[in-house]
């Protein structure tokens, strides 16, 4: 994985180098598809086999005669089977859930739990509805690439589409929100751009942008569209964004003078501010990709100071990545001190950067053998805890950092704590982990220990909310079909549990057959005994 900035300088080479080749991410063969299908239908096959066995043995077992006498046992067995299935599927007891959710309120019971103010558990109890609404919210990727200069070049080289229709549709909605307002009908060029942002066909959007420039040579949004979609290199995109910046600043100054005249003028000011911030941010990313790091950092710092209300754009994540590339770790710590706060939304960039800084202080001297003999020092404990915190927030990132999974181009939108966010983070930050000696070694030795700390089943989280169950579905909409979506690691039952269950089931079946057919089973037991004795004597 090379530096993401080299995408802007070498067209074909960068696109082929930054993305997995066909050998790294092959399509599933018929054997894998068959195995996956059998794994998914295994429980159903067992149920069908059991019902078929009962039907075949209904006469010798005299089920019809014993049904009346064993109705209660049958119902108990069915309840047990359903409870086991529900627990296996949802990770919680159906009976307990019904009791807590429905019966306890009827009886006037309340759940009492004591937690410290400001702790994750108290926040979780006071804001359950907000969490349910926002756990699968899709966010704009603060480090998304350029469509023309990066995504399209990847398509030219590989023949694969890196963006899904769902992802591009979300971007179209963002563009209409950022770059349009009610007063656009008063300006012909902005009216044309309103239609351009709604177009699905890229050539039609580009054509509309040129039409808008013919009507008004200072149409900032037209330059933005051309920079994003027509420019084939980062240098060309930067040139067009500079033209957009010049036009955008002029429009923004005019809007500031008229903002108090009417609500429509206030909406126009917000739109012009969005255009200005978006353009400056993309110019900073162009400077970052072309190697002008200090210029990029200055633009981002100025943006954060000038437009503090636009923190939802997560410009600080762009700043963190650029500062890490500069190896300005003290400045990175200062940014984290401001944004890694319990009252602010978390992200993989925040959590894993905090872990990287703590890992940096101990990773060069860390050794698993030495640590097992003498124990962990205070600094090493802090680093391990930071890694566990980051892994709990997004458990998909370590496999990309450790190169256990191949990377693809990040999507334009991400899902917090999902596979899409892990790809977006690792695409840029893998090089920063590699640069620090021993950081990946410490991550490899400790990240899986996180799952021993998280309660199972996942009824409660440890440091964050319980991992949302909807991430896999949303990530499949955001990520291309040729990528194998990572899912939350699930605890597998130990072999002893499977062995004990099989032994008990076979013993119960033998006892039932012996009770119903004692003569036949006696002959069968003698035959097995004789065969066993013969084999032992032969050996």
N, C-alpha and C positions, 0 to 999 in steps of 0.2 A: 504494500500500500504506500504509494508515494504521496508527496505533498499535494493537497488538493489545489493549491495555487497553480501548479504547472498545467492545469487544464486550459488556462488562458493563453499559453504560449505554444504548445505543440498540439496540433489538432488531432490527427489520427492516433499518434503514439499515446497521448494522455488518455484518450477515451478507451483505448484497448487495455491500458495498464491499470487504470483505476477501477475496472469492473471485472467481475468474474468471467473467465472464459467458459466455453461450453463444457470443458472437462471438469471445472470446479463445481458447477451447479447443473449436473445432467438431469434430464427429465426422468421421471420414475419409469422403470421398465414394467413389463407385465407381471413379473414375479413380485416386485415391491407393491404394485397396485393390488395384486391378489392377497398378499400378506396383510396389507392395510385393511382390505375389505373383510378378511376373515377376523382380524382383530376387532374391528368395529361391530361385527355381527356375532362375536363369540357367545355373548350372553344369550342372544336370541336362539342360537343353535342349541345351547344347553337346555333351554326351556322347552323347545320343540322336541328334543330327544327325550326329556323326562316325561312329557305328556304322551309321546308315542309309546314309551315303555309301560306307562300305567295303562294305556289302552290295550296293549298286547297282553298284559297280565291281569286284565280285569276279571276274567273267568277263574283262573287258578287261585287268585288272591281273594276272590269273593268280595270284591269291593262294594258291589251293590248291597250285599247283606250287612256288611260292616259299616256302611255309610251312616245309617241311622244312629248306630251306637257311637260312632266316632265323629259326629258333626262338630262338636266343640274342638276336638283335636285338629280337625281339618281347618277350621276357621283360624285357630291359633297358628297353624303352620302357614297359612296364606298371609296372615298379618306379619309373621316373622319374615317371610320371603319379601313382602312389599317393603318392610322397614329396612331390610338389608339392601334392597335395590335403591331405595331413596337415599340412604346414607352413602352408598357407593357413588351415586350420581351427583348429589348436592353437598356432600360433606357434613351433613347435620342430620339429627334425628327428626323424623316427621312427627312423632308423638310429642317430643319435647318442644318442637317449634309450635305445634298447635296449642300445647298447654301454655306456653309463654305468651303467644300472640293473641289468643282468643279466650282461654279459660281464666287466666289470671286477671285480666281487666274486669271480667264479669264478677269475679269474687272479690274485687277491690284491692288486689295485690299490686304492689309497685316494686320495681327493681331498684334496690339501693346499692349504690356503688360509690366508694369514696376515691377520689383522685385529686391530684394536685391541680390547682388552677393553671391553665395554659398548657397542660400536658396533652399529648396526642389523644389520650382516652377521654379527657374532659371535653376537648374540642369535638371529638367524634360523637359524644353524647348530645352536645348542645346544637350540633349542626348536621343531623342525619339527613334531612331532606336536601340540603345544599349539596352534600356529597353524592347522593343518589342521582341528582340532576347533572352534576359536573364530572362524574367519574369517567365518562366516555366522551367528553367534549374533545373535538378535534381542534388543534391549534395550528396556526401558520408556522411553518418551519423557519426560524430566524436565519438559518444558513442555507436556504434553498438555492439551487444553482440557476444558471441562466438557460432559458429554453433553447435559444438559437445557438449560443456559443458552447453549450455543454450537453444538455439533454439530446438535442438533435444530432450532434456529432456522434454521440453514442449510438443512436439509431442508424446513422450512416455506416458505422463500422460493424455493428453486430446484427443489424436487421431486427432488433427487438425494441419494443416501446417501453421506456423506463417509467412512464407516467400512466396511471389508470384514468379512465373516463371520470370516475368519481372524484379523484384528486383534482383533475383539471376543471371539473365543474365547480368545485369549491373555490378554486382560484378565480374563476370567472365571477362568482358571487363576491369575492373579496374586492376584485377590481371595480365592480360596480358600486360597492360600498365606499371604497377609498376615493375613487376618481370621478364620481358623478354627484350632482346635486340638483335641486329643483330649478335653479336659475339657468341650467344649461340650455333650455329652449330659447333663451334670449340671444345665444351666440351660435351661429351655424356650425362652426368648427366643433364645439362641444356637443352639439346635437349629433353630428356624425360620429363622434367618439363614443357617445352612449350606445349607438348601434354596434360599433366596433367591439366593445367589451362583451356584447351579447353573442357575437358570432362564434360558431364552433369551429369553422374552417380557418386555419392559420393564414393561408393566402388572402382570404377575404378580410381578415382583421388588418393585415399589413396594407392591403389596398385602401381600406377605409382610412387608415392613419395618413397615408399620402394625400388622400382627398381632403382631410382636415387641415393638413399643412398648406395645401393650395388655397384654402379659404382663409387661413390665419397662420402665417409663418412662425408665430410665437405660441403655438399650441403645445404646452408642456406635456400633456398626457399622450399626444401623438408621438413625441420623441421617446417617451418612456416605453410605449408599446414596441416601437422599432428597435430600441436597445435590447429589450427582453427577447424578442422573437425573430428579428431579421438579422441582427449582427451575428456573424459566425466566429468572431474572436472576442476576447475580453477587451482588447484595445479598441475595437470598433464600438463595443457596447459602452465603454467609458467615454468615447467621443460623443456619442448620442446623448448620454446622460448629462454631460456638461452642457449641451445645448438645452436639455430639459431643465437643468438647474437655473440657467440664465433666464429662461422664460418663466419658470416657476417663481423665482424671487420677485420678478416684476409684478406678477399677478397677486402674490401674497401681500406686497406693500399696498397695492390698490385696494385689496379686500380689507386690510386693516383700517384704512381711512373711512370705509363705508359700513363697517360691521354693525354699528348701532342704529342704522337707519330702519332695518326691518328684520324679522326672523329669517327671511330668505337670504339676506346679506350675511347673517351669522352662519348659516349653513354653507354659504359659498366660502367664507373664511376657513371653516373647518376643512372643506374639501381642498382648498389651496394649501393649507397646512399639511394635510396628508400627502399631497403631491410633493411638497418640499421635503418632508421628512423621508419619504420613500426614496426620492432621488438621491439625497445625500447619503442615505444608508447604502444604496447600491453603489454609489461612487466609492464609499469606504471599502466595500467588498471588492470592487475592481482594484483598488490600490493594494489591498491585502493579497489578492491573487497575483498581481504583477510584482510583488516583492517590496512595495513601499509601505512597510509596516508602521512606521512612526506617523506617517500621514494618515493612514487608516485609523490608528488609535486616536489621533487628534480629532478627526471628524466625528468619531463615535462619542468621545467625551463631550464635545461641543453639543451634539444632539441631545445627550442625556441632560445637560444643563439647560439647554434652550427650550426643550419640550418635555418637562418632567411628567405631564399628564399621560404621555404616550408610552408608559412603561409596559403596557400590555403587548407592545411589539417586541419585547425582550431584546432590546438593543444591547443590554449588558452581556448577553451570551456571545454576541459578535465580539464585544470588547474583551471578554475573557479569553476567547480563542486567539485573538491577535496578541494579547499580552503573553500568553503561553508560548506563542511562536517567538516572541522577543526574549523569552526566558526571564521576564520581569516578574518574578514570583512574589516579591513584596507588593507590587501593584495588584497582582491577582488576589492576594490575601485581603487587600483593602476593598476590592470590589465584592468579594465574598462576604466580608463583614457587613456590608450594606444590604446585600440581597439574599443571603442565606439566613433569613429570619423566619421565626415560626409563624408570623402573620402573613408572609408572602408565599405565593405558590412555588412549589419546588419543581425541579426539572432534573433530568439526567446530567446536564452540564453543570448544574450547581453541586449536586451530591457527589459526582465522580471527580470533579475538580477539587473539591474539599478533601476527598480521599487521596487524590494524587499529591496534594501538598503535604499531607501528613505522612504519606508513604515515602516521599522524597527524603525525609529526615533520617530514615532508618533502613531504606531498601538496599543501599550499597553494602551494608554489613550484615544483612539478614541471612540466616541459614536455618533451614528447618531442623537439622540435626542438633545444632547448637541450642536453638530455642527449646527443643524437647528436653535437653539435659539441664539447662539452667533456668528455664522458664522465660517468659516474655518480660521485657523491661516496660517501664511506664510509657515511653514513646512508642514502642511496638504495640502495646495494648491499644493506645489511642489510634494508631494507624489501622489496626485490625477492626476496631469498632467503626471507624469511618468507612472502611470497605464494606462491612456488614450493613451499615446504614444505606450505602449507595446501592448495594445489591438488592436489599429489600425494596427500595423504591423502584428500581428497574432491573429485574433479574436476567434480562436478555443481553445486556451490554457485555459481560465478561466473555462470552463465547466469541464475540466479534473482536474484542481486544486481544484475546489469546489466540485468535485466528483458527478457532475451532469451526467457525462458519465463514463462508465467503461473503464479502461485502458486495452490495450493489449501489447504484446511485441513490441518494436519499430522495424521498418524495417531497412535494411542495407543502404537504401538511403532515403533521405527526399526531400521534395519540400518546399523551403522557403515560409513562410506565409501560408502553407497548413496544412491540418489535420495531415499529416505524421510528420511534424516538431513539431506540438503541442504534439503528443503522445511521440515523442522522448524526448522532454523537460520535460514534466510532469512526465515521468517514473522515472527520476532521481531527479528532483527538487521539487516534491511534498513534500517530507520530510523536505526540507529546509524552505518551506513556513509554514509548520505545526509547526516547531520548534520555529518560532518567534510569540510570543503571539499577537493575534489580526490582524495578517497580512491577513489571509483569510477573516476575517470579513470586513476589509476595502476594500479588493478586491471585495467582494460580494456586498457591498453597492455602489460601484462606477463604476464597469467595463461597465455596460450597458449604462452609460451616454456617452460613447465614440461615439455611433452611432447617438446621437443628434448633434455631432459636425461635423461629416462627411457629406459633401453635398450629397443630394439625388435628382435626380439620380446621381450615382457615376461617374460623368464626370471628377472630379478632387479629388485628395486626400487632406488630411489636413496637415499631416507631412511627409507622404510618397507618393509614386506613387499610383494611383488608384489601388484598389485590382484587381489582374489579374483574368480574367474569366475562365482561363484554369485549375485552381488548382483542381477542383472537378474531372475532367477526369483523370488527372495525378495521383491524390491520389487513385483513384479506381484501377489503375494499380499497385500501390506500396503496397496497404494494402490488407489483406486477405478478402475473400468474407464474412466471418462471422462477420466482423466489419461493423457497420453502419457509413459510411463516413459522417463527419460533413461538412456542406456547409456554405457559407458566410451568416450571418444573413440578411434577407431581410425585409425591412419595409413593414408592412401590412397596407392596407388602413383602416382608421377608419370605425366603424360601421355606422356613420352618412353618409359617402360617399356612402356606399352600399344602405342604406335606401333611400337616396335622388335619387340615380339612379333608384332604383326599383319603387319609387313613380312617378317619371317623366315618366318612360316607361309605367307604367300602365295607367297614365292619358292620355298620347298620344294615347294609344290603345283604351281607352274608347271614346276619342274625335273622332277618326277615325271611329269607329263602329257607334257612334251616328250620324255622318255626312252621312254615307252610308245607315244606317237602322234606321231612326228616330222613326218609329212606334214600331218596335220590342224593341229598347232600351228604349222607353218610358214605354212600358209594363213591361220590366225588372226592370226599376227604381222604378215603383210603387210597384211591388212585393217585391223588397228589402226593400222599405220604410215600407210596411205593416209588413213584417217579423220583422224588427227592432223595430217597435212600439209595436208589440205583445210581443216581448222579454222584452222590457223595462217595459211594464205593468205587465208582469208576475213576474219580479224581484221586 
